[in-house]
């Protein structure tokens, strides 16, 4: 049973991450103007995504350091 659980967990999480990455990539491409309309919006989308990722990482580490991570994300 444990092998079935771990195998399904691995496959499911892989498909969900791939789906999210595809969705986020398509959304970012659309926000940046598609394949034909590249402009300065590309930089804004890249910088915005990077800042969001950095903020999530910092918040995660701070919550972990103060021992509140399990309260916020049960």
C-alpha positions as CSV (number, residue, x, y, z in Angstrom):
1,X,0.0,0.0,0.0
2,X,2.8,2.4,0.8
3,X,4.4,1.9,-2.6
4,X,1.1,2.5,-4.3
5,X,0.6,5.7,-2.3
6,X,4.1,7.0,-3.0
7,X,3.9,6.2,-6.7
8,X,0.5,7.9,-7.0
9,X,1.7,10.9,-5.0
10,X,4.8,11.2,-7.3
11,X,2.8,11.0,-10.5
12,X,0.1,13.3,-9.3
13,X,2.4,16.0,-8.0
14,X,4.4,15.9,-11.2
15,X,1.3,16.4,-13.3
16,X,0.0,19.2,-11.1
17,X,3.4,21.0,-11.2
18,X,3.6,20.6,-14.9
19,X,0.1,21.9,-15.4
20,X,0.7,24.9,-13.1
21,X,4.0,25.7,-15.0
22,X,2.2,25.5,-18.3
23,X,-0.6,27.8,-17.1
24,X,1.8,30.3,-15.6
25,X,4.0,30.3,-18.6
26,X,1.0,30.9,-20.9
27,X,-0.3,33.6,-18.7
28,X,3.1,35.3,-18.5
29,X,3.5,35.1,-22.3
30,X,0.0,36.6,-22.8
31,X,0.8,39.4,-20.3
32,X,4.0,40.2,-22.0
33,X,2.3,40.6,-25.4
34,X,2.5,37.2,-26.9
35,X,5.1,36.0,-29.4
36,X,4.7,39.0,-31.8
37,X,4.3,41.9,-29.5
38,X,7.4,41.7,-27.2
39,X,7.9,45.0,-25.4
40,X,9.0,46.4,-22.1
41,X,6.2,44.4,-20.5
42,X,8.4,41.3,-20.8
43,X,10.7,42.9,-18.3
44,X,7.8,43.8,-16.0
45,X,6.5,40.3,-16.0
46,X,9.9,38.8,-15.4
47,X,10.7,41.2,-12.5
48,X,7.2,40.8,-11.1
49,X,7.5,37.0,-11.1
50,X,10.9,37.1,-9.5
51,X,9.8,39.5,-6.8
52,X,6.8,37.4,-6.0
53,X,8.9,34.3,-5.7
54,X,11.4,36.1,-3.5
55,X,8.6,37.4,-1.2
56,X,7.1,33.9,-0.9
57,X,10.5,32.5,0.0
58,X,11.3,35.2,2.6
59,X,7.8,34.8,4.2
60,X,8.3,31.0,4.3
61,X,11.7,31.3,6.0
62,X,10.5,33.9,8.5
63,X,7.4,31.8,9.5
64,X,9.7,28.8,9.8
65,X,12.2,30.7,12.0
66,X,9.5,32.0,14.4
67,X,7.8,28.6,14.6
68,X,4.5,29.8,13.0
69,X,4.6,27.9,9.7
70,X,2.4,25.1,10.9
71,X,-0.2,27.6,12.1
72,X,-0.4,29.4,8.8
73,X,-0.1,26.3,6.6
74,X,-1.7,23.4,8.6
